Amino acid sequence: MHNLFIESIKKRRSQYALGKNLTLSQAETTELIQEAVRQAPSAFNSQSTRAVILYAEHNQALWDLVKESLRPLVPADNFAATKTKVNSFAAGAGTVLFYEDQTVVEGLQERFALYADNFPVWSEHANAIAQFSVWTALANADIGASLQHYNPVIDAAVAAHWDIPSNWTLRAQMPFGSNEGELSEKTYIADAERFLIFA
């Protein structure tokens, strides 16, 4: 069976060998990311996901900040490996920081009290869909990316450096750039472990 969407999402892979030679201009890359976030669905059309897009010295500053935040937490004899890994993200063209606006979530909890406990969960769903949408859109433009989670270790430092609104909660970091290495093949668990079908 051929399906355009399935073929599109098959291109998405974790790319750790990143470079700065994008196939799109910075403006085109920004618009691609923005449009992918805009088109991502959210419960009650809440549109609670926020994105911060960092390029050039801002991208480098982020990953320098990550290293400094991790330094006191990682044993000294292991820090060289951590530094190498983080530097591979800094080698890319940019990073998308994914946030959730808690004011939106809290507003929905107040307006729809019956579902109050669910809105934080649905907010996380919306953010995950936005991450997947951006990642897939980048992959289809031949731009490599991966998804990282250095929050909450870096949250306060990032918020202070870029004056992030206090009601935004950091959920993930997506470094992106040109594909400078081969992408690994994806493996799958057996269908019998994953699906139940009743017909």
C-alpha positions, 0 to 999 in steps of 0.5 A: 500500500502506498500512502504519501503521509506514511512515506513522509513519516518514514523519512524521520530519523534521529540524526546526531551528525549535524552540520550547518549546510541547510537545504533551505534558507534560515527564513524558509526553515523558520517558516517550515517550523512555524507552519508545522507547529501551526498545523499540529492539532491540540485538544479543544484547539487550545494551541498551547504549544510554544516554540523558540527557534535558535540559530547561530550564536544563540544555538551555540549559547544554548548548548554551552549552557547545557554543558555548564548545567551538566558539569556539576552533575556528571562525574568528572571522568565521564564529562568528556563523553557528555561534552562530545555529545552536546557539542554534536548538537551545537554543530547543527544550524539551530535548535527548536525549544518546545514549550507549553503555555500553562496559562492556556492549560489553567484557563481550560481547567477553569472553563471546563472543570469536568475535564480539569485533570485531563488538560495537563495530559492533553497539553503534553499530547499537543506538544508531542504532536507538534514535535513530531510534525516539526521533525517530520517536516524537517526530514522531508526538507532533508534536514536532520534532527533529533529530540533531546530532553535536558529539562528540567536541568536547564530550564531556569538558565534558559529562561533567564538567558532568553527571557522566556515567559514564566508561564511557559514550561520547557518540554524538549529540545530539537537540534537540527542541521544538515545530514552529515552522516548516515541515518540508521535503519529503524527496527520494529517490534513484532506486530503481535506485541503491538496490535490487537485487531477485532474484525 
